Amino acid sequence: MKRILCATDFSEASEAAVAQAGQLAGALKVEVVLLHVTSEAPLWGESIYAPATRELFEAQRAWAATALGTVVATLAAAGVTARARVETGVAWQEILRIAREDQADVIVMGTHGRTGVNRLLLGSVAERVVRQAPCPVLTVRAPETRRKGARS
């Protein structure tokens, strides 16, 4: 094993996934590639809002890069080799593309554990990745989500 791809949307579930990926990478002495995928709405023609919208998307990417840089530094301080990538597109498609491109041995990602109508309306990035990934996928829930669903 050489590489763990850890996809994050900066949610609590993703934070738990990053922690898990860091622990695995430290124990196995492998690299972690942290990935955040931004979505960008199409800019329709010459709208008067296009420049402001473009600035918003650029600020979003810059914030994500800075946030990932902080995580990379934290992992490095713990002795874990890590690097960050910020991509734009459909989250599950980009995760799969980067997993192939970077030859990930495993994908670690958070899951919100949505069911029913929420899952139908919001979709499940994790489910799509699990179904189509070129490697094993470890999904991690946020700590309070695990407690709520745990059986006594």
ABEGO torsion letter per residue (X at the ends): XABBBBBBAGBAAAAAAAAAAAAAAAAAGBBBBBBBBBBBBBBBEABAAAAAAAAAAAAAAAAAAAAAAAAAAAAAAAGBBBBBBBBBEBAAAAAAAAAAAAGBABBBBBBAGBBEAAAAAAEBAAAAAAAABABBBBBBBBAAAAAAABBX
